[in-house]
Amino acid sequence: MSKKVVFSVDAFGKAEISAEGYEGGTCIDATAAFEAIFSKTDRQRQAINEDSLRRDDGERVRL
Amino acid sequence: MGLLEAAVKTVSGGRAKFVKNQKTFRTYTGQDTACDHAIIIEGQPYDIGIKRNADGTFGLIADFTMMFNTSPFKARDQQLTSLYSLYSSESSFNTYEQNVSRFATGALLQEYALMVAEEQAAILGRMTNRVAGKNGSIALEIMERA
């Protein structure tokens, strides 16, 4: 079954990501977010979630 | 070309450029202010600094009031006045000019985030589609190839 992901960025640059079966939330690192969503195991997904995704003020950018 | 460099070029219409390892940027006082990288606004007296945060991420810093008059990141400023009326009560800035400048740099952060997402989606073999949302937001739909 294909998975659709929506990555939404507001006018301030604050990003949110959502996908079926994924908790979602504000993120500052799209690469990590996608790895989390498309990773093959729940353990991988959880590890990446805890490390890379968190609430943020939207003013940050990862180079 | 890096993604941030590309985002700066896109949002500014080519009027600004990202300079890696530029350690100072120009502000209102006329004094150089320390940063780790800079976005140079050619032909204008003020720039944007990029400074490393304690957690390893980077933030944009600038004299936002003066940037209102000089920023090239106003390519989307037809949206700014209406956005200001929607968001001003939530903003920590005090003046219209500061709010508008914040929206302008927000456009840069928005474009950069979308470019990062599109690149990563391509690496993962996914298709993407940008969809305009409410209040200036942009949604990137990411799907598996048919």
N, CA and C atoms of all chains as a GROMACS GRO file, in nm:
protein
  627
    1MET      N    1   0.085  -0.120   0.000
    1MET     CA    2   0.000   0.000   0.000
    1MET      C    3   0.088   0.124   0.000
    2SER      N    4   0.060   0.214  -0.091
    2SER     CA    5   0.144   0.334  -0.100
    2SER      C    6   0.114   0.428   0.016
    3LYS      N    7   0.215   0.505   0.052
    3LYS     CA    8   0.200   0.596   0.164
    3LYS      C    9   0.213   0.741   0.113
    4LYS      N   10   0.119   0.822   0.149
    4LYS     CA   11   0.122   0.962   0.109
    4LYS      C   12   0.165   1.046   0.228
    5VAL      N   13   0.261   1.131   0.202
    5VAL     CA   14   0.314   1.219   0.306
    5VAL      C   15   0.286   1.363   0.265
    6VAL      N   16   0.247   1.444   0.361
    6VAL     CA   17   0.228   1.587   0.334
    6VAL      C   18   0.324   1.665   0.424
    7PHE      N   19   0.410   1.743   0.359
    7PHE     CA   20   0.507   1.827   0.428
    7PHE      C   21   0.461   1.970   0.406
    8SER      N   22   0.416   2.036   0.511
    8SER     CA   23   0.358   2.169   0.498
    8SER      C   24   0.446   2.273   0.567
    9VAL      N   25   0.471   2.385   0.498
    9VAL     CA   26   0.556   2.490   0.554
    9VAL      C   27   0.479   2.622   0.552
   10ASP      N   28   0.467   2.687   0.668
   10ASP     CA   29   0.390   2.810   0.672
   10ASP      C   30   0.475   2.930   0.630
   11ALA      N   31   0.415   3.048   0.632
   11ALA     CA   32   0.481   3.168   0.581
   11ALA      C   33   0.601   3.210   0.664
   12PHE      N   34   0.615   3.154   0.783
   12PHE     CA   35   0.731   3.183   0.866
   12PHE      C   36   0.842   3.080   0.847
   13GLY      N   37   0.816   2.977   0.769
   13GLY     CA   38   0.914   2.871   0.749
   13GLY      C   39   0.898   2.756   0.847
   14LYS      N   40   0.794   2.759   0.926
   14LYS     CA   41   0.769   2.651   1.022
   14LYS      C   42   0.708   2.532   0.950
   15ALA      N   43   0.770   2.416   0.968
   15ALA     CA   44   0.728   2.299   0.891
   15ALA      C   45   0.655   2.197   0.978
   16GLU      N   46   0.558   2.133   0.918
   16GLU     CA   47   0.489   2.022   0.983
   16GLU      C   48   0.481   1.908   0.882
   17ILE      N   49   0.481   1.788   0.934
   17ILE     CA   50   0.477   1.673   0.846
   17ILE      C   51   0.375   1.574   0.897
   18SER      N   52   0.303   1.514   0.804
   18SER     CA   53   0.203   1.417   0.845
   18SER      C   54   0.201   1.302   0.744
   19ALA      N   55   0.166   1.187   0.792
   19ALA     CA   56   0.156   1.069   0.706
   19ALA      C   57   0.073   0.965   0.776
   20GLU      N   58   0.013   0.880   0.697
   20GLU     CA   59  -0.067   0.772   0.754
   20GLU      C   60   0.020   0.683   0.842
   21GLY      N   61  -0.025   0.659   0.962
   21GLY     CA   62   0.049   0.573   1.052
   21GLY      C   63   0.168   0.638   1.118
   22TYR      N   64   0.177   0.767   1.106
   22TYR     CA   65   0.290   0.840   1.162
   22TYR      C   66   0.237   0.948   1.254
   23GLU      N   67   0.302   0.966   1.367
   23GLU     CA   68   0.252   1.060   1.466
   23GLU      C   69   0.250   1.203   1.416
   24GLY      N   70   0.352   1.239   1.337
   24GLY     CA   71   0.357   1.374   1.283
   24GLY      C   72   0.405   1.476   1.384
   25GLY      N   73   0.402   1.601   1.342
   25GLY     CA   74   0.445   1.708   1.431
   25GLY      C   75   0.538   1.804   1.360
   26THR      N   76   0.576   1.907   1.432
   26THR     CA   77   0.666   2.006   1.374
   26THR      C   78   0.805   1.947   1.361
   27CYS      N   79   0.874   1.978   1.253
   27CYS     CA   80   1.009   1.924   1.236
   27CYS      C   81   1.101   2.033   1.183
   28ILE      N   82   1.229   2.016   1.208
   28ILE     CA   83   1.327   2.111   1.156
   28ILE      C   84   1.418   2.044   1.055
   29ASP      N   85   1.402   1.918   1.032
   29ASP     CA   86   1.494   1.847   0.945
   29ASP      C   87   1.413   1.751   0.857
   30ALA      N   88   1.385   1.794   0.736
   30ALA     CA   89   1.300   1.714   0.648
   30ALA      C   90   1.364   1.581   0.616
   31THR      N   91   1.495   1.579   0.601
   31THR     CA   92   1.563   1.454   0.568
   31THR      C   93   1.539   1.349   0.675
   32ALA      N   94   1.557   1.390   0.799
   32ALA     CA   95   1.535   1.297   0.910
   32ALA      C   96   1.388   1.257   0.919
   33ALA      N   97   1.302   1.352   0.891
   33ALA     CA   98   1.159   1.323   0.897
   33ALA      C   99   1.121   1.216   0.796
   34PHE      N  100   1.173   1.229   0.675
   34PHE     CA  101   1.140   1.131   0.572
   34PHE      C  102   1.200   0.996   0.604
   35GLU      N  103   1.321   0.998   0.656
   35GLU     CA  104   1.382   0.872   0.696
   35GLU      C  105   1.296   0.804   0.802
   36ALA      N  106   1.242   0.888   0.891
   36ALA     CA  107   1.157   0.833   0.995
   36ALA      C  108   1.031   0.770   0.936
   37ILE      N  109   0.971   0.840   0.842
   37ILE     CA  110   0.845   0.793   0.785
   37ILE      C  111   0.864   0.669   0.699
   38PHE      N  112   0.972   0.669   0.622
   38PHE     CA  113   0.990   0.560   0.527
   38PHE      C  114   1.080   0.449   0.578
   39SER      N  115   1.129   0.463   0.699
   39SER     CA  116   1.214   0.357   0.753
   39SER      C  117   1.132   0.228   0.770
   40LYS      N  118   1.200   0.116   0.770
   40LYS     CA  119   1.130  -0.011   0.758
   40LYS      C  120   1.081  -0.067   0.892
   41THR      N  121   1.138  -0.021   1.000
   41THR     CA  122   1.098  -0.081   1.128
   41THR      C  123   1.052   0.027   1.226
   42ASP      N  124   0.966  -0.013   1.316
   42ASP     CA  125   0.918   0.080   1.417
   42ASP      C  126   1.033   0.129   1.505
   43ARG      N  127   1.128   0.040   1.529
   43ARG     CA  128   1.241   0.078   1.614
   43ARG      C  129   1.323   0.189   1.549
   44GLN      N  130   1.350   0.174   1.420
   44GLN     CA  131   1.423   0.279   1.349
   44GLN      C  132   1.345   0.410   1.354
   45ARG      N  133   1.214   0.397   1.329
   45ARG     CA  134   1.130   0.516   1.323
   45ARG      C  135   1.130   0.588   1.458
   46GLN      N  136   1.117   0.513   1.563
   46GLN     CA  137   1.113   0.572   1.696
   46GLN      C  138   1.245   0.640   1.730
   47ALA      N  139   1.356   0.575   1.695
   47ALA     CA  140   1.487   0.631   1.725
   47ALA      C  141   1.507   0.763   1.653
   48ILE      N  142   1.467   0.768   1.527
   48ILE     CA  143   1.484   0.892   1.451
   48ILE      C  144   1.391   0.999   1.502
   49ASN      N  145   1.269   0.959   1.536
   49ASN     CA  146   1.174   1.056   1.592
   49ASN      C  147   1.232   1.126   1.714
   50GLU      N  148   1.282   1.046   1.805
   50GLU     CA  149   1.331   1.103   1.930
   50GLU      C  150   1.452   1.191   1.910
   51ASP      N  151   1.533   1.154   1.812
   51ASP     CA  152   1.657   1.227   1.791
   51ASP      C  153   1.641   1.353   1.708
   52SER      N  154   1.551   1.351   1.612
   52SER     CA  155   1.552   1.456   1.510
   52SER      C  156   1.427   1.540   1.502
   53LEU      N  157   1.318   1.494   1.556
   53LEU     CA  158   1.193   1.568   1.542
   53LEU      C  159   1.149   1.620   1.678
   54ARG      N  160   1.117   1.744   1.682
   54ARG     CA  161   1.072   1.800   1.808
   54ARG      C  162   1.006   1.934   1.782
   55ARG      N  163   0.938   1.980   1.882
   55ARG     CA  164   0.876   2.112   1.870
   55ARG      C  165   0.984   2.218   1.857
   56ASP      N  166   0.959   2.317   1.773
   56ASP     CA  167   1.059   2.418   1.750
   56ASP      C  168   0.989   2.549   1.718
   57ASP      N  169   1.063   2.659   1.726
   57ASP     CA  170   1.000   2.788   1.703
   57ASP      C  171   0.993   2.826   1.555
   58GLY      N  172   1.044   2.740   1.469
   58GLY     CA  173   1.033   2.766   1.326
   58GLY      C  174   1.136   2.863   1.272
   59GLU      N  175   1.223   2.912   1.358
   59GLU     CA  176   1.319   3.013   1.314
   59GLU      C  177   1.453   2.950   1.276
   60ARG      N  178   1.461   2.818   1.281
   60ARG     CA  179   1.588   2.754   1.258
   60ARG      C  180   1.595   2.688   1.121
   61VAL      N  181   1.714   2.673   1.074
   61VAL     CA  182   1.733   2.608   0.946
   61VAL      C  183   1.857   2.521   0.955
   62ARG      N  184   1.846   2.399   0.905
   62ARG     CA  185   1.962   2.310   0.908
   62ARG      C  186   2.029   2.313   0.772
   63LEU      N  187   2.158   2.344   0.769
   63LEU     CA  188   2.230   2.356   0.642
   63LEU      C  189   2.279   2.220   0.595
   64MET      N  190   2.559   2.377  -0.660
   64MET     CA  191   2.494   2.479  -0.578
   64MET      C  192   2.422   2.412  -0.461
   65GLY      N  193   2.446   2.459  -0.340
   65GLY     CA  194   2.378   2.404  -0.225
   65GLY      C  195   2.233   2.448  -0.221
   66LEU      N  196   2.156   2.379  -0.138
   66LEU     CA  197   2.013   2.409  -0.135
   66LEU      C  198   1.983   2.547  -0.079
   67LEU      N  199   2.056   2.587   0.026
   67LEU     CA  200   2.029   2.720   0.081
   67LEU      C  201   2.066   2.827  -0.020
   68GLU      N  202   2.177   2.806  -0.088
   68GLU     CA  203   2.217   2.900  -0.194
   68GLU      C  204   2.108   2.909  -0.301
   69ALA      N  205   2.054   2.795  -0.337
   69ALA     CA  206   1.948   2.793  -0.438
   69ALA      C  207   1.822   2.862  -0.387
   70ALA      N  208   1.791   2.840  -0.260
   70ALA     CA  209   1.671   2.902  -0.203
   70ALA      C  210   1.686   3.054  -0.198
   71VAL      N  211   1.804   3.100  -0.161
   71VAL     CA  212   1.830   3.245  -0.159
   71VAL      C  213   1.811   3.304  -0.298
   72LYS      N  214   1.865   3.236  -0.397
   72LYS     CA  215   1.855   3.285  -0.534
   72LYS      C  216   1.709   3.289  -0.581
   73THR      N  217   1.635   3.185  -0.550
   73THR     CA  218   1.496   3.177  -0.594
   73THR      C  219   1.409   3.284  -0.530
   74VAL      N  220   1.419   3.292  -0.397
   74VAL     CA  221   1.329   3.383  -0.325
   74VAL      C  222   1.365   3.529  -0.348
   75SER      N  223   1.493   3.558  -0.368
   75SER     CA  224   1.535   3.697  -0.388
   75SER      C  225   1.532   3.737  -0.535
   76GLY      N  226   1.501   3.645  -0.622
   76GLY     CA  227   1.505   3.676  -0.764
   76GLY      C  228   1.646   3.705  -0.812
   77GLY      N  229   1.743   3.644  -0.746
   77GLY     CA  230   1.882   3.663  -0.786
   77GLY      C  231   1.948   3.786  -0.729
   78ARG      N  232   1.880   3.858  -0.642
   78ARG     CA  233   1.934   3.983  -0.588
   78ARG      C  234   2.020   3.962  -0.464
   79ALA      N  235   2.024   3.842  -0.412
   79ALA     CA  236   2.106   3.814  -0.295
   79ALA      C  237   2.180   3.683  -0.318
   80LYS      N  238   2.290   3.666  -0.244
   80LYS     CA  239   2.364   3.541  -0.260
   80LYS      C  240   2.415   3.491  -0.125
   81PHE      N  241   2.417   3.360  -0.112
   81PHE     CA  242   2.468   3.295   0.008
   81PHE      C  243   2.620   3.288  -0.001
   82VAL      N  244   2.689   3.333   0.104
   82VAL     CA  245   2.835   3.329   0.105
   82VAL      C  246   2.880   3.242   0.222
   83LYS      N  247   2.927   3.124   0.191
   83LYS     CA  248   2.971   3.030   0.294
   83LYS      C  249   3.096   3.082   0.363
   84ASN      N  250   3.101   3.068   0.496
   84ASN     CA  251   3.215   3.108   0.578
   84ASN      C  252   3.241   3.258   0.578
   85GLN      N  253   3.142   3.336   0.541
   85GLN     CA  254   3.151   3.482   0.556
   85GLN      C  255   3.125   3.513   0.704
   86LYS      N  256   3.224   3.565   0.774
   86LYS     CA  257   3.218   3.571   0.921
   86LYS      C  258   3.157   3.700   0.977
   87THR      N  259   3.123   3.793   0.893
   87THR     CA  260   3.054   3.913   0.940
   87THR      C  261   2.946   3.952   0.840
   88PHE      N  262   2.847   4.026   0.890
   88PHE     CA  263   2.747   4.082   0.798
   88PHE      C  264   2.716   4.225   0.841
   89ARG      N  265   2.661   4.303   0.750
   89ARG     CA  266   2.640   4.446   0.772
   89ARG      C  267   2.503   4.472   0.836
   90THR      N  268   2.504   4.562   0.937
   90THR     CA  269   2.381   4.599   1.006
   90THR      C  270   2.368   4.750   1.012
   91TYR      N  271   2.261   4.794   1.076
   91TYR     CA  272   2.228   4.937   1.080
   91TYR      C  273   2.339   5.022   1.140
   92THR      N  274   2.404   4.970   1.240
   92THR     CA  275   2.504   5.050   1.310
   92THR      C  276   2.626   5.081   1.225
   93GLY      N  277   2.638   5.012   1.114
   93GLY     CA  278   2.757   5.030   1.031
   93GLY      C  279   2.872   4.945   1.076
   94GLN      N  280   2.851   4.873   1.186
   94GLN     CA  281   2.955   4.784   1.236
   94GLN      C  282   2.928   4.643   1.185
   95ASP      N  283   3.034   4.573   1.156
   95ASP     CA  284   3.018   4.435   1.115
   95ASP      C  285   2.976   4.351   1.236
   96THR      N  286   2.880   4.263   1.214
   96THR     CA  287   2.830   4.175   1.319
   96THR      C  288   2.873   4.033   1.289
   97ALA      N  289   2.913   3.960   1.394
   97ALA     CA  290   2.968   3.826   1.374
   97ALA      C  291   2.861   3.725   1.330
   98CYS      N  292   2.901   3.635   1.243
   98CYS     CA  293   2.814   3.526   1.199
   98CYS      C  294   2.903   3.412   1.149
   99ASP      N  295   2.842   3.303   1.111
   99ASP     CA  296   2.917   3.189   1.056
   99ASP      C  297   2.912   3.186   0.904
  100HIS      N  298   2.801   3.228   0.849
  100HIS     CA  299   2.784   3.244   0.704
  100HIS      C  300   2.699   3.368   0.686
  101ALA      N  301   2.688   3.415   0.563
  101ALA     CA  302   2.607   3.535   0.542
  101ALA      C  303   2.532   3.528   0.411
  102ILE      N  304   2.423   3.603   0.408
  102ILE     CA  305   2.351   3.624   0.283
  102ILE      C  306   2.372   3.770   0.246
  103ILE      N  307   2.446   3.793   0.140
  103ILE     CA  308   2.483   3.927   0.099
  103ILE      C  309   2.379   3.981   0.002
  104ILE      N  310   2.331   4.100   0.034
  104ILE     CA  311   2.231   4.164  -0.049
  104ILE      C  312   2.301   4.270  -0.132
  105GLU      N  313   2.330   4.239  -0.255
  105GLU     CA  314   2.410   4.327  -0.339
  105GLU      C  315   2.337   4.458  -0.365
  106GLY      N  316   2.414   4.567  -0.354
  106GLY     CA  317   2.359   4.698  -0.379
  106GLY      C  318   2.281   4.756  -0.262
  107GLN      N  319   2.276   4.683  -0.150
  107GLN     CA  320   2.203   4.729  -0.033
  107GLN      C  321   2.298   4.737   0.087
  108PRO      N  322   2.268   4.821   0.184
  108PRO     CA  323   2.362   4.841   0.295
  108PRO      C  324   2.354   4.737   0.406
  109TYR      N  325   2.257   4.646   0.401
  109TYR     CA  326   2.240   4.552   0.510
  109TYR      C  327   2.230   4.409   0.458
  110ASP      N  328   2.278   4.316   0.540
  110ASP     CA  329   2.279   4.175   0.501
  110ASP      C  330   2.206   4.090   0.605
  111ILE      N  331   2.208   3.961   0.584
  111ILE     CA  332   2.153   3.865   0.680
  111ILE      C  333   2.265   3.774   0.726
  112GLY      N  334   2.277   3.756   0.855
  112GLY     CA  335   2.377   3.665   0.908
  112GLY      C  336   2.317   3.528   0.936
  113ILE      N  337   2.399   3.426   0.924
  113ILE     CA  338   2.358   3.290   0.960
  113ILE      C  339   2.451   3.246   1.071
  114LYS      N  340   2.395   3.216   1.185
  114LYS     CA  341   2.476   3.186   1.302
  114LYS      C  342   2.438   3.050   1.360
  115ARG      N  343   2.539   2.976   1.399
  115ARG     CA  344   2.517   2.842   1.453
  115ARG      C  345   2.456   2.850   1.593
  116ASN      N  346   2.350   2.773   1.615
  116ASN     CA  347   2.291   2.762   1.748
  116ASN      C  348   2.365   2.656   1.828
  117ALA      N  349   2.340   2.654   1.956
  117ALA     CA  350   2.409   2.560   2.044
  117ALA      C  351   2.380   2.415   2.008
  118ASP      N  352   2.263   2.389   1.949
  118ASP     CA  353   2.227   2.251   1.916
  118ASP      C  354   2.273   2.208   1.777
  119GLY      N  355   2.352   2.294   1.710
  119GLY     CA  356   2.405   2.257   1.580
  119GLY      C  357   2.324   2.306   1.462
  120THR      N  358   2.202   2.353   1.488
  120THR     CA  359   2.124   2.411   1.379
  120THR      C  360   2.169   2.554   1.356
  121PHE      N  361   2.117   2.617   1.254
  121PHE     CA  362   2.154   2.754   1.223
  121PHE      C  363   2.030   2.844   1.225
  122GLY      N  364   2.051   2.969   1.264
  122GLY     CA  365   1.943   3.066   1.265
  122GLY      C  366   1.977   3.187   1.183
  123LEU      N  367   1.875   3.257   1.136
  123LEU     CA  368   1.895   3.380   1.061
  123LEU      C  369   1.892   3.498   1.157
  124ILE      N  370   1.988   3.590   1.144
  124ILE     CA  371   1.989   3.710   1.226
  124ILE      C  372   2.008   3.831   1.135
  125ALA      N  373   1.942   3.940   1.170
  125ALA     CA  374   1.949   4.060   1.089
  125ALA      C  375   1.887   4.177   1.165
  126ASP      N  376   1.911   4.296   1.115
  126ASP     CA  377   1.840   4.413   1.166
  126ASP      C  378   1.708   4.416   1.091
  127PHE      N  379   1.605   4.361   1.153
  127PHE     CA  380   1.482   4.340   1.078
  127PHE      C  381   1.413   4.471   1.039
  128THR      N  382   1.424   4.572   1.124
  128THR     CA  383   1.360   4.699   1.089
  128THR      C  384   1.420   4.756   0.962
  129MET      N  385   1.552   4.757   0.954
  129MET     CA  386   1.616   4.813   0.835
  129MET      C  387   1.596   4.722   0.714
  130MET      N  388   1.585   4.597   0.739
  130MET     CA  389   1.565   4.505   0.626
  130MET      C  390   1.432   4.529   0.556
  131PHE      N  391   1.339   4.587   0.628
  131PHE     CA  392   1.211   4.617   0.564
  131PHE      C  393   1.232   4.704   0.441
  132ASN      N  394   1.326   4.793   0.452
  132ASN     CA  395   1.350   4.886   0.341
  132ASN      C  396   1.444   4.831   0.236
  133THR      N  397   1.522   4.731   0.272
  133THR     CA  398   1.629   4.689   0.181
  133THR      C  399   1.617   4.545   0.133
  134SER      N  400   1.536   4.466   0.201
  134SER     CA  401   1.539   4.322   0.171
  134SER      C  402   1.494   4.291   0.030
  135PRO      N  403   1.568   4.203  -0.038
  135PRO     CA  404   1.520   4.157  -0.169
  135PRO      C  405   1.420   4.044  -0.155
  136PHE      N  406   1.400   3.998  -0.031
  136PHE     CA  407   1.311   3.885  -0.011
  136PHE      C  408   1.166   3.931  -0.006
  137LYS      N  409   1.135   4.020  -0.094
  137LYS     CA  410   1.000   4.074  -0.097
  137LYS      C  411   0.928   4.033  -0.224
  138ALA      N  412   0.983   3.928  -0.288
  138ALA     CA  413   0.921   3.880  -0.411
  138ALA      C  414   0.777   3.838  -0.387
  139ARG      N  415   0.750   3.800  -0.264
  139ARG     CA  416   0.615   3.754  -0.233
  139ARG      C  417   0.541   3.856  -0.147
  140ASP      N  418   0.587   3.981  -0.151
  140ASP     CA  419   0.532   4.075  -0.054
  140ASP      C  420   0.389   4.118  -0.085
  141GLN      N  421   0.335   4.073  -0.198
  141GLN     CA  422   0.193   4.098  -0.220
  141GLN      C  423   0.109   4.026  -0.116
  142GLN      N  424   0.168   3.924  -0.054
  142GLN     CA  425   0.097   3.849   0.050
  142GLN      C  426   0.121   3.908   0.189
  143LEU      N  427   0.222   3.992   0.200
  143LEU     CA  428   0.270   4.026   0.334
  143LEU      C  429   0.172   4.110   0.414
  144THR      N  430   0.109   4.206   0.348
  144THR     CA  431   0.019   4.293   0.422
  144THR      C  432  -0.097   4.214   0.480
  145SER      N  433  -0.153   4.126   0.401
  145SER     CA  434  -0.264   4.046   0.452
  145SER      C  435  -0.217   3.949   0.559
  146LEU      N  436  -0.097   3.896   0.541
  146LEU     CA  437  -0.044   3.806   0.643
  146LEU      C  438  -0.022   3.881   0.773
  147TYR      N  439   0.026   4.003   0.760
  147TYR     CA  440   0.050   4.082   0.881
  147TYR      C  441  -0.077   4.097   0.963
  148SER      N  442  -0.185   4.125   0.897
  148SER     CA  443  -0.310   4.144   0.971
  148SER      C  444  -0.354   4.016   1.040
  149LEU      N  445  -0.315   3.902   0.984
  149LEU     CA  446  -0.354   3.775   1.043
  149LEU      C  447  -0.265   3.737   1.162
  150TYR      N  448  -0.136   3.770   1.150
  150TYR     CA  449  -0.040   3.717   1.246
  150TYR      C  450   0.013   3.819   1.346
  151SER      N  451  -0.014   3.946   1.328
  151SER     CA  452   0.053   4.046   1.410
  151SER      C  453   0.026   4.028   1.558
  152SER      N  454  -0.090   3.978   1.592
  152SER     CA  455  -0.120   3.961   1.735
  152SER      C  456  -0.037   3.850   1.797
  153GLU      N  457   0.017   3.762   1.714
  153GLU     CA  458   0.097   3.651   1.765
  153GLU      C  459   0.245   3.682   1.766
  154SER      N  460   0.284   3.788   1.699
  154SER     CA  461   0.426   3.813   1.678
  154SER      C  462   0.490   3.878   1.800
  155SER      N  463   0.616   3.845   1.819
  155SER     CA  464   0.692   3.906   1.928
  155SER      C  465   0.752   4.039   1.886
  156PHE      N  466   0.745   4.072   1.758
  156PHE     CA  467   0.797   4.199   1.711
  156PHE      C  468   0.693   4.309   1.728
  157ASN      N  469   0.739   4.430   1.735
  157ASN     CA  470   0.650   4.539   1.773
  157ASN      C  471   0.600   4.626   1.659
  158THR      N  472   0.671   4.627   1.550
  158THR     CA  473   0.635   4.720   1.444
  158THR      C  474   0.593   4.648   1.317
  159TYR      N  475   0.521   4.720   1.236
  159TYR     CA  476   0.481   4.665   1.107
  159TYR      C  477   0.603   4.626   1.026
  160GLU      N  478   0.706   4.713   1.027
  160GLU     CA  479   0.824   4.686   0.948
  160GLU      C  480   0.892   4.557   0.992
  161GLN      N  481   0.901   4.539   1.122
  161GLN     CA  482   0.966   4.419   1.172
  161GLN      C  483   0.886   4.294   1.135
  162ASN      N  484   0.756   4.306   1.142
  162ASN     CA  485   0.673   4.192   1.105
  162ASN      C  486   0.687   4.157   0.958
  163VAL      N  487   0.684   4.258   0.875
  163VAL     CA  488   0.697   4.233   0.731
  163VAL      C  489   0.831   4.170   0.700
  164SER      N  490   0.936   4.218   0.765
  164SER     CA  491   1.068   4.160   0.741
  164SER      C  492   1.074   4.016   0.787
  165ARG      N  493   1.005   3.989   0.896
  165ARG     CA  494   1.002   3.852   0.944
  165ARG      C  495   0.933   3.762   0.841
  166PHE      N  496   0.826   3.810   0.782
  166PHE     CA  497   0.761   3.732   0.679
  166PHE      C  498   0.855   3.711   0.561
  167ALA      N  499   0.933   3.815   0.530
  167ALA     CA  500   1.023   3.806   0.416
  167ALA      C  501   1.128   3.698   0.439
  168THR      N  502   1.189   3.698   0.556
  168THR     CA  503   1.286   3.592   0.584
  168THR      C  504   1.214   3.459   0.600
  169GLY      N  505   1.088   3.463   0.642
  169GLY     CA  506   1.010   3.341   0.649
  169GLY      C  507   0.996   3.277   0.512
  170ALA      N  508   0.982   3.360   0.410
  170ALA     CA  509   0.974   3.308   0.273
  170ALA      C  510   1.100   3.232   0.236
  171LEU      N  511   1.214   3.281   0.283
  171LEU     CA  512   1.340   3.212   0.257
  171LEU      C  513   1.343   3.076   0.329
  172LEU      N  514   1.305   3.077   0.456
  172LEU     CA  515   1.303   2.951   0.530
  172LEU      C  516   1.203   2.854   0.469
  173GLN      N  517   1.092   2.908   0.423
  173GLN     CA  518   0.990   2.823   0.361
  173GLN      C  519   1.044   2.757   0.235
  174GLU      N  520   1.105   2.836   0.148
  174GLU     CA  521   1.157   2.782   0.023
  174GLU      C  522   1.268   2.680   0.049
  175TYR      N  523   1.353   2.711   0.146
  175TYR     CA  524   1.462   2.619   0.179
  175TYR      C  525   1.407   2.486   0.229
  176ALA      N  526   1.311   2.493   0.318
  176ALA     CA  527   1.253   2.369   0.372
  176ALA      C  528   1.190   2.286   0.261
  177LEU      N  529   1.123   2.352   0.168
  177LEU     CA  530   1.060   2.279   0.058
  177LEU      C  531   1.164   2.216  -0.033
  178MET      N  532   1.272   2.289  -0.059
  178MET     CA  533   1.378   2.233  -0.144
  178MET      C  534   1.444   2.112  -0.079
  179VAL      N  535   1.467   2.121   0.052
  179VAL     CA  536   1.525   2.008   0.124
  179VAL      C  537   1.432   1.887   0.112
  180ALA      N  538   1.305   1.913   0.131
  180ALA     CA  539   1.206   1.804   0.125
  180ALA      C  540   1.200   1.744  -0.014
  181GLU      N  541   1.202   1.828  -0.116
  181GLU     CA  542   1.194   1.779  -0.254
  181GLU      C  543   1.318   1.696  -0.290
  182GLU      N  544   1.433   1.742  -0.245
  182GLU     CA  545   1.555   1.667  -0.273
  182GLU      C  546   1.551   1.530  -0.207
  183GLN      N  547   1.511   1.528  -0.081
  183GLN     CA  548   1.507   1.401  -0.010
  183GLN      C  549   1.403   1.308  -0.071
  184ALA      N  550   1.290   1.363  -0.111
  184ALA     CA  551   1.187   1.281  -0.174
  184ALA      C  552   1.240   1.220  -0.303
  185ALA      N  553   1.317   1.297  -0.380
  185ALA     CA  554   1.373   1.247  -0.506
  185ALA      C  555   1.471   1.133  -0.478
  186ILE      N  556   1.553   1.150  -0.374
  186ILE     CA  557   1.648   1.044  -0.336
  186ILE      C  558   1.574   0.916  -0.302
  187LEU      N  559   1.459   0.932  -0.237
  187LEU     CA  560   1.380   0.816  -0.197
  187LEU      C  561   1.290   0.766  -0.309
  188GLY      N  562   1.298   0.828  -0.428
  188GLY     CA  563   1.220   0.784  -0.541
  188GLY      C  564   1.073   0.822  -0.535
  189ARG      N  565   1.044   0.930  -0.462
  189ARG     CA  566   0.905   0.974  -0.450
  189ARG      C  567   0.876   1.092  -0.542
  190MET      N  568   0.753   1.103  -0.585
  190MET     CA  569   0.708   1.219  -0.662
  190MET      C  570   0.661   1.326  -0.564
  191THR      N  571   0.674   1.452  -0.605
  191THR     CA  572   0.628   1.561  -0.520
  191THR      C  573   0.540   1.657  -0.599
  192ASN      N  574   0.454   1.725  -0.526
  192ASN     CA  575   0.365   1.823  -0.587
  192ASN      C  576   0.338   1.934  -0.486
  193ARG      N  577   0.371   2.058  -0.523
  193ARG     CA  578   0.346   2.172  -0.434
  193ARG      C  579   0.201   2.218  -0.448
  194VAL      N  580   0.139   2.243  -0.334
  194VAL     CA  581   0.001   2.292  -0.332
  194VAL      C  582  -0.007   2.413  -0.240
  195ALA      N  583  -0.056   2.525  -0.292
  195ALA     CA  584  -0.070   2.645  -0.211
  195ALA      C  585  -0.178   2.625  -0.106
  196GLY      N  586  -0.148   2.665   0.017
  196GLY     CA  587  -0.243   2.651   0.125
  196GLY      C  588  -0.289   2.786   0.178
  197LYS      N  589  -0.350   2.784   0.294
  197LYS     CA  590  -0.402   2.906   0.354
  197LYS      C  591  -0.290   2.991   0.412
  198ASN      N  592  -0.311   3.122   0.412
  198ASN     CA  593  -0.223   3.217   0.480
  198ASN      C  594  -0.076   3.206   0.436
  199GLY      N  595  -0.054   3.176   0.310
  199GLY     CA  596   0.082   3.172   0.258
  199GLY      C  597   0.154   3.041   0.278
  200SER      N  598   0.089   2.944   0.336
  200SER     CA  599   0.155   2.814   0.355
  200SER      C  600   0.161   2.738   0.222
  201ILE      N  601   0.258   2.648   0.213
  201ILE     CA  602   0.270   2.562   0.095
  201ILE      C  603   0.283   2.418   0.143
  202ALA      N  604   0.200   2.332   0.088
  202ALA     CA  605   0.205   2.190   0.123
  202ALA      C  606   0.275   2.114   0.010
  203LEU      N  607   0.364   2.027   0.049
  203LEU     CA  608   0.432   1.941  -0.047
  203LEU      C  609   0.376   1.800  -0.031
  204GLU      N  610   0.305   1.756  -0.133
  204GLU     CA  611   0.253   1.619  -0.131
  204GLU      C  612   0.361   1.526  -0.185
  205ILE      N  613   0.388   1.421  -0.111
  205ILE     CA  614   0.495   1.328  -0.148
  205ILE      C  615   0.433   1.190  -0.164
  206MET      N  616   0.450   1.136  -0.283
  206MET     CA  617   0.383   1.009  -0.314
  206MET      C  618   0.481   0.912  -0.376
  207GLU      N  619   0.449   0.786  -0.361
  207GLU     CA  620   0.527   0.683  -0.428
  207GLU      C  621   0.493   0.686  -0.577
  208ARG      N  622   0.591   0.652  -0.659
  208ARG     CA  623   0.566   0.650  -0.803
  208ARG      C  624   0.471   0.536  -0.837
  209ALA      N  625   0.383   0.564  -0.933
  209ALA     CA  626   0.284   0.463  -0.972
  209ALA      C  627   0.352   0.343  -1.038
   0.00000   0.00000   0.00000
